[in-house]
Amino acid sequence: MKVVIFDMDGTLLDSKKDITSSVNYVRKMNHNLPEITEEYVVEAINMEVRNLSELFYETPIYRDIDRELFESHYDSECIKSVYLYDGVKELLLELVQRDIKISVATNAPTQFALRMLEHLEVKSLFDIIIGADMVTNSKPSPEMLEYILKYYKFDKNSHKAWMVGDNSKDILSANAAGIESIFVTWGFTPFSAQKVIAKKPPDVLEIVL
């Protein structure tokens, strides 16, 4: 058995416009702060260690009032401009056709992951889609990956698994879970010093096969 676990934002799909829109909505409504750019939001999200409430809302902790407003706004916003990267759907279909198990491990809340992947007509291809709210510790913790591997009854002696992502947190989670990793450079992070890199979706298929 082969298992490929995908990160979502910046790996499968481009969500930066919608995320930025909702962050800016909270900044305006709750904090009277000026808008920030998509580039700033992506850079903040991709930091290995960061305090997003500080970076986005200038508060030391993520307040419930900000979280609730973001989530209520993003619930409809998250499918307005989101799109799959070129070649991603073809990659997913090819993996499934070859009987390779595919799943999603995202630090986004599960409800948004399900909504976006359903909207983009790829949700049904995945065996399991898990967001940060389904575990105690999100990536770079291996907890999400271990959850998925347990679901598959993964045996490291006879099976192979990869974590595919655009972020150092994806690679660290793979290392901690004892599986291989593939860093993609077509999404939010256009370059990397990682050992195994995929510049386009067909590269992932080539590596896995």
Phi and psi restraints in degrees (value plus and minus 20) as a CYANA .aco file:
   2 LYS   PHI    -139.4   -99.4
   2 LYS   PSI     117.5   157.5
   3 VAL   PHI    -145.2  -105.2
   3 VAL   PSI     110.0   150.0
   4 VAL   PHI    -139.9   -99.9
   4 VAL   PSI      99.0   139.0
   5 ILE   PHI    -125.0   -85.0
   5 ILE   PSI     103.1   143.1
   6 PHE   PHI    -123.1   -83.1
   6 PHE   PSI     118.7   158.7
   7 ASP   PHI     -90.1   -50.1
   7 ASP   PSI     144.5   184.5
   8 MET   PHI    -125.4   -85.4
   8 MET   PSI     -93.7   -53.7
   9 ASP   PHI     -85.1   -45.1
   9 ASP   PSI     104.6   144.6
  10 GLY   PHI      64.7   104.7
  10 GLY   PSI     -22.8    17.2
  11 THR   PHI    -141.1  -101.1
  11 THR   PSI     -79.7   -39.7
  12 LEU   PHI    -106.5   -66.5
  12 LEU   PSI     -59.7   -19.7
  13 LEU   PHI    -161.6  -121.6
  13 LEU   PSI     138.6   178.6
  14 ASP   PHI    -122.6   -82.6
  14 ASP   PSI      92.2   132.2
  15 SER   PHI    -138.2   -98.2
  15 SER   PSI     -13.0    27.0
  16 LYS   PHI     -84.0   -44.0
  16 LYS   PSI     -53.7   -13.7
  17 LYS   PHI     -84.6   -44.6
  17 LYS   PSI     -64.2   -24.2
  18 ASP   PHI     -92.6   -52.6
  18 ASP   PSI     -59.5   -19.5
  19 ILE   PHI     -81.0   -41.0
  19 ILE   PSI     -67.0   -27.0
  20 THR   PHI     -81.6   -41.6
  20 THR   PSI     -60.6   -20.6
  21 SER   PHI     -78.9   -38.9
  21 SER   PSI     -63.8   -23.8
  22 SER   PHI     -93.6   -53.6
  22 SER   PSI     -56.9   -16.9
  23 VAL   PHI     -81.9   -41.9
  23 VAL   PSI     -64.9   -24.9
  24 ASN   PHI     -86.3   -46.3
  24 ASN   PSI     -51.2   -11.2
  25 TYR   PHI     -83.7   -43.7
  25 TYR   PSI     -64.2   -24.2
  26 VAL   PHI     -87.0   -47.0
  26 VAL   PSI     -60.9   -20.9
  27 ARG   PHI     -77.6   -37.6
  27 ARG   PSI     -63.8   -23.8
  28 LYS   PHI     -91.2   -51.2
  28 LYS   PSI     -69.9   -29.9
  29 MET   PHI     -93.9   -53.9
  29 MET   PSI     -60.2   -20.2
  30 ASN   PHI    -119.2   -79.2
  30 ASN   PSI     -39.4     0.6
  31 HIS   PHI    -150.8  -110.8
  31 HIS   PSI     -28.3    11.7
  32 ASN   PHI      34.0    74.0
  32 ASN   PSI      22.0    62.0
  33 LEU   PHI    -122.3   -82.3
  33 LEU   PSI     132.4   172.4
  34 PRO   PHI     -90.5   -50.5
  34 PRO   PSI     143.9   183.9
  35 GLU   PHI     -87.3   -47.3
  35 GLU   PSI     128.8   168.8
  36 ILE   PHI    -132.1   -92.1
  36 ILE   PSI     143.2   183.2
  37 THR   PHI    -108.4   -68.4
  37 THR   PSI     141.4   181.4
  38 GLU   PHI     -79.3   -39.3
  38 GLU   PSI     -59.2   -19.2
  39 GLU   PHI     -82.0   -42.0
  39 GLU   PSI     -62.1   -22.1
  40 TYR   PHI     -83.5   -43.5
  40 TYR   PSI     -63.4   -23.4
  41 VAL   PHI     -83.0   -43.0
  41 VAL   PSI     -65.8   -25.8
  42 VAL   PHI     -82.7   -42.7
  42 VAL   PSI     -64.1   -24.1
  43 GLU   PHI     -80.8   -40.8
  43 GLU   PSI     -62.0   -22.0
  44 ALA   PHI     -84.9   -44.9
  44 ALA   PSI     -66.3   -26.3
  45 ILE   PHI     -81.0   -41.0
  45 ILE   PSI     -57.0   -17.0
  46 ASN   PHI    -102.6   -62.6
  46 ASN   PSI     -26.8    13.2
  47 MET   PHI     -83.1   -43.1
  47 MET   PSI     117.5   157.5
  48 GLU   PHI     -84.8   -44.8
  48 GLU   PSI     -63.5   -23.5
  49 VAL   PHI    -144.6  -104.6
  49 VAL   PSI     101.8   141.8
  50 ARG   PHI    -179.0  -139.0
  50 ARG   PSI     139.0   179.0
  51 ASN   PHI    -134.6   -94.6
  51 ASN   PSI      77.6   117.6
  52 LEU   PHI     -84.6   -44.6
  52 LEU   PSI     -52.4   -12.4
  53 SER   PHI     -84.9   -44.9
  53 SER   PSI     -56.2   -16.2
  54 GLU   PHI     -88.9   -48.9
  54 GLU   PSI     -65.2   -25.2
  55 LEU   PHI     -90.3   -50.3
  55 LEU   PSI     -56.4   -16.4
  56 PHE   PHI    -112.6   -72.6
  56 PHE   PSI     -59.9   -19.9
  57 TYR   PHI    -142.4  -102.4
  57 TYR   PSI     -19.6    20.4
  58 GLU   PHI      40.0    80.0
  58 GLU   PSI      15.1    55.1
  59 THR   PHI    -141.4  -101.4
  59 THR   PSI     122.2   162.2
  60 PRO   PHI     -87.0   -47.0
  60 PRO   PSI     -48.4    -8.4
  61 ILE   PHI    -145.4  -105.4
  61 ILE   PSI     134.4   174.4
  62 TYR   PHI     -99.5   -59.5
  62 TYR   PSI      83.7   123.7
  63 ARG   PHI     -95.1   -55.1
  63 ARG   PSI     127.5   167.5
  64 ASP   PHI     -77.1   -37.1
  64 ASP   PSI     -58.5   -18.5
  65 ILE   PHI     -82.9   -42.9
  65 ILE   PSI     -54.6   -14.6
  66 ASP   PHI     -96.3   -56.3
  66 ASP   PSI     -63.1   -23.1
  67 ARG   PHI     -81.4   -41.4
  67 ARG   PSI     -65.8   -25.8
  68 GLU   PHI     -84.6   -44.6
  68 GLU   PSI     -60.8   -20.8
  69 LEU   PHI     -88.1   -48.1
  69 LEU   PSI     -62.2   -22.2
  70 PHE   PHI     -79.4   -39.4
  70 PHE   PSI     -69.6   -29.6
  71 GLU   PHI     -86.0   -46.0
  71 GLU   PSI     -57.4   -17.4
  72 SER   PHI     -88.8   -48.8
  72 SER   PSI     -57.1   -17.1
  73 HIS   PHI     -93.5   -53.5
  73 HIS   PSI     -63.3   -23.3
  74 TYR   PHI     -91.1   -51.1
  74 TYR   PSI     -42.9    -2.9
  75 ASP   PHI     -76.4   -36.4
  75 ASP   PSI     -60.3   -20.3
  76 SER   PHI    -114.1   -74.1
  76 SER   PSI     -51.1   -11.1
  77 GLU   PHI     -87.6   -47.6
  77 GLU   PSI     -52.4   -12.4
  78 CYS   PHI     -84.4   -44.4
  78 CYS   PSI     -34.3     5.7
  79 ILE   PHI    -133.7   -93.7
  79 ILE   PSI      -8.1    31.9
  80 LYS   PHI     -95.2   -55.2
  80 LYS   PSI     -65.6   -25.6
  81 SER   PHI    -144.1  -104.1
  81 SER   PSI     -20.9    19.1
  82 VAL   PHI     -85.8   -45.8
  82 VAL   PSI     124.4   164.4
  83 TYR   PHI    -169.9  -129.9
  83 TYR   PSI     132.3   172.3
  84 LEU   PHI     -95.0   -55.0
  84 LEU   PSI     123.3   163.3
  85 TYR   PHI     -87.3   -47.3
  85 TYR   PSI     130.1   170.1
  86 ASP   PHI     -74.5   -34.5
  86 ASP   PSI     108.7   148.7
  87 GLY   PHI      70.5   110.5
  87 GLY   PSI     -29.2    10.8
  88 VAL   PHI     -89.0   -49.0
  88 VAL   PSI     -66.7   -26.7
  89 LYS   PHI     -81.6   -41.6
  89 LYS   PSI     -61.8   -21.8
  90 GLU   PHI     -81.4   -41.4
  90 GLU   PSI     -60.4   -20.4
  91 LEU   PHI     -81.5   -41.5
  91 LEU   PSI     -67.5   -27.5
  92 LEU   PHI     -81.7   -41.7
  92 LEU   PSI     -65.0   -25.0
  93 LEU   PHI     -82.7   -42.7
  93 LEU   PSI     -59.7   -19.7
  94 GLU   PHI     -87.1   -47.1
  94 GLU   PSI     -61.3   -21.3
  95 LEU   PHI     -82.0   -42.0
  95 LEU   PSI     -66.7   -26.7
  96 VAL   PHI     -83.2   -43.2
  96 VAL   PSI     -61.9   -21.9
  97 GLN   PHI     -81.1   -41.1
  97 GLN   PSI     -51.5   -11.5
  98 ARG   PHI    -110.7   -70.7
  98 ARG   PSI      -7.4    32.6
  99 ASP   PHI      43.0    83.0
  99 ASP   PSI      13.6    53.6
 100 ILE   PHI    -115.3   -75.3
 100 ILE   PSI     110.4   150.4
 101 LYS   PHI     -96.4   -56.4
 101 LYS   PSI     113.0   153.0
 102 ILE   PHI    -147.2  -107.2
 102 ILE   PSI     122.0   162.0
 103 SER   PHI    -163.9  -123.9
 103 SER   PSI     151.8   191.8
 104 VAL   PHI    -145.1  -105.1
 104 VAL   PSI     112.6   152.6
 105 ALA   PHI    -145.4  -105.4
 105 ALA   PSI      85.9   125.9
 106 THR   PHI    -143.8  -103.8
 106 THR   PSI     126.0   166.0
 107 ASN   PHI     -99.6   -59.6
 107 ASN   PSI     -22.0    18.0
 108 ALA   PHI     -97.3   -57.3
 108 ALA   PSI     137.3   177.3
 109 PRO   PHI     -80.5   -40.5
 109 PRO   PSI     121.9   161.9
 110 THR   PHI     -76.5   -36.5
 110 THR   PSI     -58.6   -18.6
 111 GLN   PHI     -79.3   -39.3
 111 GLN   PSI     -57.7   -17.7
 112 PHE   PHI     -95.2   -55.2
 112 PHE   PSI     -58.3   -18.3
 113 ALA   PHI     -79.8   -39.8
 113 ALA   PSI     -67.3   -27.3
 114 LEU   PHI     -81.7   -41.7
 114 LEU   PSI     -62.9   -22.9
 115 ARG   PHI     -84.4   -44.4
 115 ARG   PSI     -64.8   -24.8
 116 MET   PHI     -90.0   -50.0
 116 MET   PSI     -64.1   -24.1
 117 LEU   PHI     -89.7   -49.7
 117 LEU   PSI     -51.7   -11.7
 118 GLU   PHI     -86.7   -46.7
 118 GLU   PSI     -65.5   -25.5
 119 HIS   PHI     -79.5   -39.5
 119 HIS   PSI     -56.8   -16.8
 120 LEU   PHI    -108.6   -68.6
 120 LEU   PSI     -15.6    24.4
 121 GLU   PHI      43.6    83.6
 121 GLU   PSI      16.5    56.5
 122 VAL   PHI    -146.9  -106.9
 122 VAL   PSI     -23.8    16.2
 123 LYS   PHI     -74.4   -34.4
 123 LYS   PSI     -62.2   -22.2
 124 SER   PHI     -87.9   -47.9
 124 SER   PSI     -34.1     5.9
 125 LEU   PHI     -96.4   -56.4
 125 LEU   PSI     -43.0    -3.0
 126 PHE   PHI    -112.0   -72.0
 126 PHE   PSI     119.8   159.8
 127 ASP   PHI     -93.6   -53.6
 127 ASP   PSI     -58.0   -18.0
 128 ILE   PHI    -168.8  -128.8
 128 ILE   PSI     118.5   158.5
 129 ILE   PHI    -146.2  -106.2
 129 ILE   PSI      96.9   136.9
 130 ILE   PHI    -144.6  -104.6
 130 ILE   PSI     110.7   150.7
 131 GLY   PHI    -129.1   -89.1
 131 GLY   PSI     156.4   196.4
 132 ALA   PHI     -81.2   -41.2
 132 ALA   PSI     -46.8    -6.8
 133 ASP   PHI     -94.1   -54.1
 133 ASP   PSI     -30.0    10.0
 134 MET   PHI    -113.5   -73.5
 134 MET   PSI     -23.1    16.9
 135 VAL   PHI    -153.3  -113.3
 135 VAL   PSI     147.2   187.2
 136 THR   PHI     -97.1   -57.1
 136 THR   PSI     -59.8   -19.8
 137 ASN   PHI    -146.3  -106.3
 137 ASN   PSI     105.3   145.3
 138 SER   PHI    -104.2   -64.2
 138 SER   PSI     156.2   196.2
 139 LYS   PHI     -77.0   -37.0
 139 LYS   PSI     118.1   158.1
 140 PRO   PHI    -105.7   -65.7
 140 PRO   PSI     -15.1    24.9
 141 SER   PHI     -81.8   -41.8
 141 SER   PSI     127.5   167.5
 142 PRO   PHI    -101.8   -61.8
 142 PRO   PSI     -16.6    23.4
 143 GLU   PHI     -77.5   -37.5
 143 GLU   PSI     -64.6   -24.6
 144 MET   PHI     -81.5   -41.5
 144 MET   PSI     -64.4   -24.4
 145 LEU   PHI     -86.5   -46.5
 145 LEU   PSI     -60.1   -20.1
 146 GLU   PHI     -84.3   -44.3
 146 GLU   PSI     -56.9   -16.9
 147 TYR   PHI     -79.4   -39.4
 147 TYR   PSI     -67.2   -27.2
 148 ILE   PHI     -88.0   -48.0
 148 ILE   PSI     -64.2   -24.2
 149 LEU   PHI     -83.6   -43.6
 149 LEU   PSI     -56.9   -16.9
 150 LYS   PHI     -83.8   -43.8
 150 LYS   PSI     -59.7   -19.7
 151 TYR   PHI     -77.2   -37.2
 151 TYR   PSI     -59.2   -19.2
 152 TYR   PHI    -104.5   -64.5
 152 TYR   PSI     -23.3    16.7
 153 LYS   PHI      35.9    75.9
 153 LYS   PSI      27.7    67.7
 154 PHE   PHI     -84.5   -44.5
 154 PHE   PSI     111.9   151.9
 155 ASP   PHI    -138.5   -98.5
 155 ASP   PSI      91.0   131.0
 156 LYS   PHI     -83.7   -43.7
 156 LYS   PSI     -38.3     1.7
 157 ASN   PHI    -100.0   -60.0
 157 ASN   PSI     -46.4    -6.4
 158 SER   PHI    -144.3  -104.3
 158 SER   PSI     -28.9    11.1
 159 HIS   PHI    -135.3   -95.3
 159 HIS   PSI     144.7   184.7
 160 LYS   PHI    -148.9  -108.9
 160 LYS   PSI     124.9   164.9
 161 ALA   PHI    -162.2  -122.2
 161 ALA   PSI     128.7   168.7
 162 TRP   PHI    -150.9  -110.9
 162 TRP   PSI     124.0   164.0
 163 MET   PHI    -124.1   -84.1
 163 MET   PSI     104.9   144.9
 164 VAL   PHI    -131.3   -91.3
 164 VAL   PSI      99.2   139.2
 165 GLY   PHI    -177.8  -137.8
 165 GLY   PSI     153.2   193.2
 166 ASP   PHI    -133.4   -93.4
 166 ASP   PSI      -0.7    39.3
 167 ASN   PHI    -163.0  -123.0
 167 ASN   PSI     128.4   168.4
 168 SER   PHI     -80.9   -40.9
 168 SER   PSI     -48.9    -8.9
 169 LYS   PHI     -84.7   -44.7
 169 LYS   PSI     -53.2   -13.2
 170 ASP   PHI     -85.4   -45.4
 170 ASP   PSI     -63.2   -23.2
 171 ILE   PHI     -87.6   -47.6
 171 ILE   PSI     -62.7   -22.7
 172 LEU   PHI     -83.9   -43.9
 172 LEU   PSI     -58.8   -18.8
 173 SER   PHI     -86.3   -46.3
 173 SER   PSI     -58.3   -18.3
 174 ALA   PHI     -84.2   -44.2
 174 ALA   PSI     -65.3   -25.3
 175 ASN   PHI     -78.8   -38.8
 175 ASN   PSI     -64.5   -24.5
 176 ALA   PHI     -88.0   -48.0
 176 ALA   PSI     -50.4   -10.4
 177 ALA   PHI    -105.4   -65.4
 177 ALA   PSI     -27.2    12.8
 178 GLY   PHI      56.1    96.1
 178 GLY   PSI       8.6    48.6
 179 ILE   PHI    -139.5   -99.5
 179 ILE   PSI     152.6   192.6
 180 GLU   PHI    -101.8   -61.8
 180 GLU   PSI     146.2   186.2
 181 SER   PHI    -157.9  -117.9
 181 SER   PSI     132.6   172.6
 182 ILE   PHI    -152.1  -112.1
 182 ILE   PSI     102.8   142.8
 183 PHE   PHI    -114.9   -74.9
 183 PHE   PSI     104.9   144.9
 184 VAL   PHI    -120.2   -80.2
 184 VAL   PSI     120.7   160.7
 185 THR   PHI    -134.9   -94.9
 185 THR   PSI      -6.3    33.7
 186 TRP   PHI    -111.0   -71.0
 186 TRP   PSI     -26.4    13.6
 187 GLY   PHI    -126.4   -86.4
 187 GLY   PSI    -143.1  -103.1
 188 PHE   PHI     -93.5   -53.5
 188 PHE   PSI     -42.0    -2.0
 189 THR   PHI    -142.7  -102.7
 189 THR   PSI      83.0   123.0
 190 PRO   PHI     -99.3   -59.3
 190 PRO   PSI     -21.6    18.4
 191 PHE   PHI    -171.3  -131.3
 191 PHE   PSI     136.8   176.8
 192 SER   PHI    -181.2  -141.2
 192 SER   PSI     132.7   172.7
 193 ALA   PHI    -118.3   -78.3
 193 ALA   PSI     -11.5    28.5
 194 GLN   PHI     -84.8   -44.8
 194 GLN   PSI     137.0   177.0
 195 LYS   PHI     -90.2   -50.2
 195 LYS   PSI     -64.3   -24.3
 196 VAL   PHI    -130.7   -90.7
 196 VAL   PSI      95.2   135.2
 197 ILE   PHI    -144.3  -104.3
 197 ILE   PSI     119.7   159.7
 198 ALA   PHI    -135.4   -95.4
 198 ALA   PSI      99.1   139.1
 199 LYS   PHI    -106.8   -66.8
 199 LYS   PSI     -40.3    -0.3
 200 LYS   PHI    -169.5  -129.5
 200 LYS   PSI     135.9   175.9
 201 PRO   PHI     -71.5   -31.5
 201 PRO   PSI     -60.2   -20.2
 202 PRO   PHI     -79.1   -39.1
 202 PRO   PSI     -44.6    -4.6
 203 ASP   PHI     -82.0   -42.0
 203 ASP   PSI     -55.5   -15.5
 204 VAL   PHI     -83.1   -43.1
 204 VAL   PSI     -65.6   -25.6
 205 LEU   PHI     -80.1   -40.1
 205 LEU   PSI     -63.1   -23.1
 206 GLU   PHI     -81.7   -41.7
 206 GLU   PSI     -63.9   -23.9
 207 ILE   PHI     -84.5   -44.5
 207 ILE   PSI     -66.6   -26.6
 208 VAL   PHI     -87.4   -47.4
 208 VAL   PSI     -55.4   -15.4
